[in-house]
Amino acid sequence: MKSNKRMKLRGEHCLNVFISYELKEKLRALAERYDRTMADMVRAVLKIGIPVMEGISEAEETMIKEYVELFRKFRKIRNLKEI
């Protein structure tokens, strides 16, 4: 039986990301404002941003489902009126 546990390799948790100078400056300003390092600010933004994006994605899915259902209802009503 295989274990689902992965071996963690040194450096595997690192991520290199290219960002705009404007975004880097905003992160730097936040880091200075809250007396944190840039790395701390990036980690915080990611930790906060991931749940927000997940929530937005769920909201979009719900909105699309509701829109499709509403569209189907309108089509049924229109078809009933034509008969």
URPE-V786771 format. One record per residue. PSI is psi in degrees with one decimal (* if undefined). OMEGA is omega in whole degrees, 0 to 359 (NA if undefined). BURIAL is b if it has 16 or more other C-alpha atoms within 10 Angstrom, else e. Layout:
# URPE-V786771
PSI	OMEGA	BURIAL
PSI	OMEGA	BURIAL
This chain:
# URPE-V786771
129.2	182	e
143.2	177	e
143.3	178	e
-4.3	181	e
127.3	179	e
146.6	172	e
130.5	179	e
126.2	178	e
148.3	179	e
129.1	179	e
-6.3	182	e
-25.3	182	e
-2.5	181	e
150.3	180	e
125.8	176	e
127.1	183	e
132.8	175	e
128.9	180	e
168.2	179	e
159.6	177	e
-35.3	181	e
-44.0	179	e
-40.1	178	e
-40.3	179	e
-39.6	178	e
-42.1	178	e
-41.0	179	b
-43.2	180	b
-41.6	177	e
-42.7	180	b
-44.0	178	b
-43.6	182	e
-40.8	183	e
14.0	178	e
52.4	179	e
169.0	175	e
164.5	176	e
-41.8	180	b
-40.8	178	e
-41.9	180	e
-41.9	179	b
-43.7	178	b
-44.6	181	e
-44.9	180	e
-41.2	178	e
-43.9	180	e
-37.6	179	e
-40.1	186	e
-33.0	182	e
-51.0	178	e
-34.5	178	e
-46.5	179	e
-38.4	177	e
-41.2	178	e
-41.2	179	e
-42.4	180	e
-43.5	178	e
-40.7	179	e
-41.0	178	e
-43.0	179	e
-45.2	179	e
-43.3	181	e
-43.4	180	e
-44.6	178	e
-45.2	180	e
-39.8	180	e
-42.5	180	e
-43.4	179	e
-43.1	179	e
-42.3	178	e
-43.1	179	e
-40.9	178	e
-45.4	179	e
-38.9	179	e
-41.7	178	e
-42.9	180	e
-43.0	179	e
-41.4	179	e
-37.1	178	e
-37.8	180	e
-31.7	181	e
-24.9	183	e
*	NA	e
